[in-house]
């Protein structure tokens, strides 16, 4: 990081997680005369305590005090949801330095297919089967045990197939728990060129989250789910950002409520018209609110403002120089979160 001070960047941008890199990012920015920007995908420290990874009350107080001190040192701090931006202000970040920079999706690359996708044929799934798909990281905060319990409870429903795709620290445990379930197929992460096929494999997308993760994280996988034009079943408490994003485009049930999750799945599986209606609303929302070009354009303007660089019209050379850096940076940020 310190080696980067030689070329005097305009901006040093850090993506959390991991927050432990914040001191290096700040030091590099100060030594090079650059602005320091922290972009938060997850409130890593809060989530660690909420999910029980860290339990010491004294350690929690020290960690949160250190976090608040560091947050106030950054010139800009952005987060991926409105509730997360609100949480930043509660942590002492001035509103003028807070930026809402949501995850985006390329709605030209992820779109509903008119015909059954090739992946369904490769996996030997009948065209009339209803596929419930989870695709993303397999970690502790996802609450994946709910998916295994749901599949086990619905073993007798031959028209339902569960496909779980991803990798992560919890994957091996998850595979062991799902062993012997004939209605389950588990896939590794698929290459990016197959992402649209994978998301179109679903008739219903599954998005479990543990209760303690609500509004500490905003699953970036949701953008692709919505863009694929399929309904989503998500676990979230009412009033959270996740619940607001899914409402009207799927069904929201309380975290950890197996009966409610199963009931929602059976309701959607039995009603193809409802799936179609919710899927259309999901696609419409993705195009109007999550479109890559619009979000990156707003982010670019925020960076120009943070760096005190005139707009493109006033200084085309300076702006175009930064624009290239912004495009590269924003692409990296957008692709980080396929959780």
C-alpha positions as CSV (number, residue, x, y, z in Angstrom):
1,X,0.0,0.0,0.0
2,X,2.7,2.5,0.9
3,X,4.4,1.8,-2.5
4,X,1.3,3.4,-4.1
5,X,2.1,6.8,-2.6
6,X,4.7,7.3,-5.4
7,X,2.1,8.1,-8.1
8,X,0.0,10.4,-5.9
9,X,-3.5,9.0,-6.4
10,X,-6.5,11.2,-6.1
11,X,-8.4,8.7,-4.0
12,X,-7.6,5.7,-1.8
13,X,-10.7,3.5,-1.6
14,X,-11.1,0.6,0.9
15,X,-13.9,-1.9,0.8
16,X,-15.0,-3.4,4.1
17,X,-14.7,-6.2,4.8
18,X,-12.1,-6.2,5.9
19,X,-12.0,-3.3,8.3
20,X,-8.6,-4.2,9.6
21,X,-7.1,-2.6,6.5
22,X,-8.5,0.8,7.4
23,X,-5.3,2.1,9.1
24,X,-3.1,1.2,6.1
25,X,-5.6,2.8,3.7
26,X,-5.7,6.0,5.8
27,X,-1.9,6.2,6.1
28,X,-1.5,5.7,2.4
29,X,-4.0,8.5,1.6
30,X,-2.4,10.9,4.0
31,X,1.1,10.3,2.8
32,X,0.1,10.7,-0.9
33,X,-2.2,13.7,-0.3
34,X,-5.2,11.7,-1.5
35,X,-8.8,11.6,-0.2
36,X,-9.7,8.5,1.9
37,X,-12.9,6.7,1.1
38,X,-14.3,3.7,3.0
39,X,-17.0,1.6,1.3
40,X,-19.0,-0.7,3.6
41,X,-20.5,-3.9,2.2
42,X,-20.9,-5.4,5.7
43,X,-20.7,-3.9,9.1
44,X,-18.1,-6.5,9.9
45,X,-17.5,-5.7,13.6
46,X,-21.2,-5.5,14.5
47,X,-22.0,-8.7,12.6
48,X,-19.2,-10.6,14.4
49,X,-20.8,-9.8,17.8
50,X,-24.4,-10.2,16.6
51,X,-23.7,-13.6,15.2
52,X,-21.7,-14.8,18.3
53,X,-18.3,-14.9,16.6
54,X,-17.0,-12.5,19.3
55,X,-18.6,-12.5,22.7
56,X,-16.5,-10.4,25.1
57,X,-18.4,-7.3,26.2
58,X,-15.2,-5.5,27.0
59,X,-13.8,-6.5,23.6
60,X,-16.9,-5.3,21.9
61,X,-16.7,-1.9,23.5
62,X,-13.0,-1.5,22.6
63,X,-13.7,-2.6,19.0
64,X,-16.6,-0.3,18.5
65,X,-14.7,2.7,20.0
66,X,-11.8,2.0,17.7
67,X,-14.2,1.7,14.7
68,X,-16.0,5.0,15.5
69,X,-12.7,6.8,15.7
70,X,-11.4,5.4,12.4
71,X,-14.7,6.0,10.6
72,X,-14.5,9.7,11.4
73,X,-11.0,9.9,9.9
74,X,-12.3,9.0,6.4
75,X,-13.2,11.8,4.0
76,X,-16.2,9.8,2.7
77,X,-17.9,6.7,4.0
78,X,-20.4,4.9,1.7
79,X,-22.7,2.0,2.4
80,X,-25.0,-0.2,0.2
81,X,-28.4,0.5,1.8
82,X,-30.2,3.5,3.3
83,X,-30.4,1.8,6.7
84,X,-26.7,1.2,6.7
85,X,-26.1,4.8,5.9
86,X,-28.3,5.7,8.9
87,X,-26.2,3.4,11.0
88,X,-23.0,5.3,9.9
89,X,-24.5,8.5,11.3
90,X,-25.3,6.7,14.6
91,X,-21.6,5.8,14.7
92,X,-20.6,9.4,14.5
93,X,-20.0,9.9,10.8
94,X,-21.2,13.4,9.7
95,X,-24.1,13.2,7.2
96,X,-22.1,15.4,4.7
97,X,-19.5,12.6,4.4
98,X,-22.0,9.7,4.0
99,X,-22.8,8.4,0.6
100,X,-25.4,5.8,-0.5
101,X,-23.6,3.6,-3.0
102,X,-25.8,0.5,-3.6
103,X,-24.8,-2.7,-5.3
104,X,-25.7,-2.7,-8.9
105,X,-26.5,-5.3,-11.6
106,X,-25.9,-5.3,-15.4
107,X,-29.5,-5.8,-16.5
108,X,-28.2,-6.4,-20.0
109,X,-26.2,-9.4,-18.9
110,X,-28.7,-10.7,-16.4
111,X,-32.2,-11.0,-17.8
112,X,-35.1,-13.4,-18.0
113,X,-34.8,-16.2,-20.6
114,X,-37.8,-17.0,-22.7
115,X,-36.9,-20.7,-22.9
116,X,-35.8,-23.2,-20.3
117,X,-32.1,-22.7,-19.6
118,X,-29.5,-25.3,-20.8
119,X,-28.4,-25.9,-17.2
120,X,-31.8,-27.4,-16.3
121,X,-31.3,-30.0,-19.1
122,X,-27.7,-30.7,-18.0
123,X,-28.8,-31.4,-14.4
124,X,-31.6,-33.7,-15.6
125,X,-34.4,-31.5,-14.1
126,X,-37.8,-32.0,-15.7
127,X,-39.3,-28.9,-17.5
128,X,-42.4,-29.1,-15.3
129,X,-40.4,-29.2,-12.0
130,X,-40.3,-26.2,-9.8
131,X,-36.7,-25.3,-8.9
132,X,-35.9,-23.4,-5.7
133,X,-32.4,-22.0,-6.0
134,X,-29.9,-20.6,-3.6
135,X,-26.8,-19.2,-5.3
136,X,-24.1,-17.4,-3.3
137,X,-21.6,-17.6,-0.5
138,X,-22.0,-20.3,2.1
139,X,-21.1,-18.7,5.4
140,X,-22.4,-18.5,8.9
141,X,-24.4,-15.3,8.4
142,X,-26.5,-16.8,5.6
143,X,-28.5,-19.1,7.9
144,X,-28.3,-22.0,5.4
145,X,-29.5,-24.7,7.9
146,X,-33.0,-23.4,7.1
147,X,-32.6,-24.5,3.5
148,X,-31.6,-28.0,4.4
149,X,-34.5,-28.3,6.9
150,X,-36.9,-27.0,4.2
151,X,-35.7,-29.6,1.6
152,X,-35.9,-32.4,4.2
153,X,-39.5,-31.4,5.1
154,X,-40.5,-31.4,1.5
155,X,-38.9,-34.6,0.4
156,X,-42.4,-36.0,-0.4
157,X,-43.1,-33.2,-2.9
158,X,-41.6,-34.7,-6.1
159,X,-42.4,-31.6,-8.2
160,X,-40.0,-29.5,-6.1
161,X,-36.2,-29.5,-6.7
162,X,-33.6,-27.7,-4.6
163,X,-30.4,-26.4,-6.2
164,X,-27.7,-24.9,-3.9
165,X,-24.7,-23.3,-5.6
166,X,-21.7,-21.6,-4.0
167,X,-18.7,-21.9,-1.8
168,X,-17.5,-20.6,1.6
169,X,-16.5,-21.5,5.1
170,X,-19.8,-23.3,5.8
171,X,-20.0,-25.3,2.6
172,X,-18.6,-28.6,3.9
173,X,-20.9,-28.6,6.9
174,X,-23.8,-27.7,4.6
175,X,-22.9,-30.6,2.2
176,X,-22.8,-33.0,5.1
177,X,-26.2,-31.8,6.5
178,X,-27.8,-32.2,3.0
179,X,-26.3,-35.7,2.3
180,X,-29.0,-38.2,1.4
181,X,-31.6,-35.7,0.3
182,X,-32.7,-36.9,-3.1
183,X,-34.4,-33.6,-3.9
184,X,-31.2,-31.6,-3.5
185,X,-28.4,-30.8,-6.0
186,X,-25.3,-29.0,-4.9
187,X,-23.1,-27.2,-7.4
188,X,-19.8,-25.3,-7.0
189,X,-19.5,-21.6,-8.0
190,X,-20.3,-21.3,-11.7
191,X,-18.1,-19.2,-14.1
192,X,-19.4,-15.7,-14.8
193,X,-20.4,-16.5,-18.3
194,X,-22.9,-19.0,-16.9
195,X,-24.4,-16.7,-14.3
196,X,-27.5,-15.8,-16.3
197,X,-28.2,-19.5,-17.0
198,X,-27.8,-20.3,-13.3
199,X,-30.1,-17.5,-12.2
200,X,-32.7,-18.5,-14.8
201,X,-32.5,-22.1,-13.5
202,X,-34.7,-20.9,-10.7
203,X,-38.4,-20.7,-10.6
204,X,-38.0,-19.3,-7.1
205,X,-34.9,-17.7,-5.5
206,X,-34.2,-18.4,-1.9
207,X,-32.5,-15.8,0.3
208,X,-32.1,-16.8,3.9
209,X,-30.4,-14.5,6.4
210,X,-29.8,-15.0,10.1
211,X,-31.7,-12.5,12.3
212,X,-28.6,-10.9,13.7
213,X,-27.4,-9.9,10.3
214,X,-30.4,-7.7,9.4
215,X,-29.3,-4.2,8.3
216,X,-25.6,-5.1,9.1
217,X,-25.4,-6.6,5.6
218,X,-27.4,-6.2,2.4
219,X,-27.0,-9.4,0.3
220,X,-25.5,-8.3,-3.0
221,X,-26.8,-11.5,-4.6
222,X,-30.3,-10.0,-4.4
223,X,-29.6,-7.7,-7.4
224,X,-29.1,-10.7,-9.8
225,X,-32.1,-12.5,-8.4
226,X,-34.3,-9.5,-9.1
227,X,-32.8,-8.9,-12.6
228,X,-33.5,-12.5,-13.6
229,X,-37.2,-11.8,-13.2
230,X,-37.9,-14.5,-10.6
231,X,-39.7,-14.1,-7.3
232,X,-37.6,-14.2,-4.1
233,X,-38.3,-15.8,-0.7
234,X,-36.3,-13.9,1.9
235,X,-36.0,-14.1,5.7
236,X,-35.9,-10.7,7.3
237,X,-37.7,-8.7,9.9
238,X,-40.3,-6.1,8.8
239,X,-38.8,-2.7,8.5
240,X,-35.4,-3.8,7.4
241,X,-33.9,-2.8,4.0
242,X,-34.0,-6.4,2.8
243,X,-37.7,-6.7,3.6
244,X,-38.4,-3.5,1.8
245,X,-36.5,-4.5,-1.3
246,X,-38.3,-7.9,-1.6
247,X,-41.8,-6.8,-0.7
248,X,-44.0,-6.9,-3.8
249,X,-41.3,-8.9,-5.7
250,X,-41.4,-12.0,-3.5
251,X,-42.4,-13.1,0.0
252,X,-40.7,-12.1,3.2
253,X,-40.9,-14.4,6.3
254,X,-39.3,-14.0,9.8
255,X,-35.7,-15.3,10.1
256,X,-35.4,-18.9,11.3
257,X,-39.2,-19.6,10.9
258,X,-39.2,-22.9,9.1
259,X,-42.9,-23.3,8.9
260,X,-43.4,-19.8,7.4
261,X,-40.5,-20.5,4.9
262,X,-42.0,-23.8,3.8
263,X,-45.5,-22.2,3.5
264,X,-44.2,-19.4,1.3
265,X,-42.4,-21.9,-0.9
266,X,-45.4,-24.1,-1.3
267,X,-47.6,-21.0,-2.1
268,X,-45.3,-19.9,-4.9
269,X,-44.7,-23.4,-6.2
270,X,-48.5,-24.0,-6.6
271,X,-49.2,-20.7,-8.3
272,X,-47.3,-20.0,-11.6
273,X,-49.3,-16.8,-12.2
274,X,-48.2,-15.4,-8.9
275,X,-44.6,-16.3,-9.7
276,X,-44.9,-14.6,-13.0
277,X,-46.4,-11.4,-11.5
278,X,-43.8,-11.1,-8.8
279,X,-41.0,-11.9,-11.2
280,X,-42.1,-9.1,-13.5
281,X,-42.1,-6.7,-10.6
282,X,-38.7,-7.9,-9.6
283,X,-37.3,-7.3,-13.1
284,X,-38.9,-3.9,-13.3
285,X,-37.4,-2.9,-10.0
286,X,-33.9,-4.1,-11.1
287,X,-34.0,-2.1,-14.3
288,X,-35.3,1.1,-12.7
289,X,-33.4,1.1,-9.4
290,X,-30.4,-1.2,-9.7
291,X,-29.1,-0.4,-13.2
292,X,-25.3,-0.4,-13.4
293,X,-24.9,2.8,-15.5
294,X,-27.1,5.0,-13.4
295,X,-25.5,3.9,-10.1
296,X,-22.0,4.2,-11.4
297,X,-22.7,7.6,-12.8
298,X,-23.9,8.8,-9.4
299,X,-20.9,7.2,-7.8
300,X,-18.6,8.9,-10.3
301,X,-20.0,12.3,-9.5
302,X,-19.6,11.6,-5.8
303,X,-15.9,10.8,-6.3
304,X,-15.3,14.0,-8.4
305,X,-17.0,16.0,-5.6
306,X,-14.9,14.3,-2.9
307,X,-11.7,15.0,-4.8
308,X,-12.7,18.6,-5.6
309,X,-12.4,17.9,-9.3
310,X,-14.6,19.9,-11.7
311,X,-17.4,18.2,-13.6
312,X,-16.8,16.6,-17.0
313,X,-18.2,19.6,-18.8
314,X,-15.9,22.0,-17.1
315,X,-12.7,20.0,-17.2
316,X,-13.0,17.1,-19.6
317,X,-9.3,16.1,-19.4
318,X,-9.2,16.0,-15.6
319,X,-12.6,14.3,-15.3
320,X,-11.8,11.7,-17.9
321,X,-8.6,10.8,-16.1
322,X,-10.5,10.2,-12.9
323,X,-13.4,8.6,-14.7
324,X,-11.2,5.7,-15.9
325,X,-10.0,5.1,-12.3
326,X,-13.6,5.3,-11.0
327,X,-14.9,2.8,-13.6
328,X,-12.2,0.3,-12.6
329,X,-12.7,0.8,-8.9
330,X,-16.5,0.7,-9.1
331,X,-16.4,-2.5,-11.1
332,X,-14.3,-4.1,-8.4
333,X,-16.6,-2.9,-5.7
334,X,-19.7,-4.1,-7.6
335,X,-18.2,-7.6,-8.1
336,X,-16.9,-8.1,-4.6
337,X,-20.2,-8.9,-3.0
338,X,-21.5,-12.0,-4.8
339,X,-22.1,-13.4,-1.3
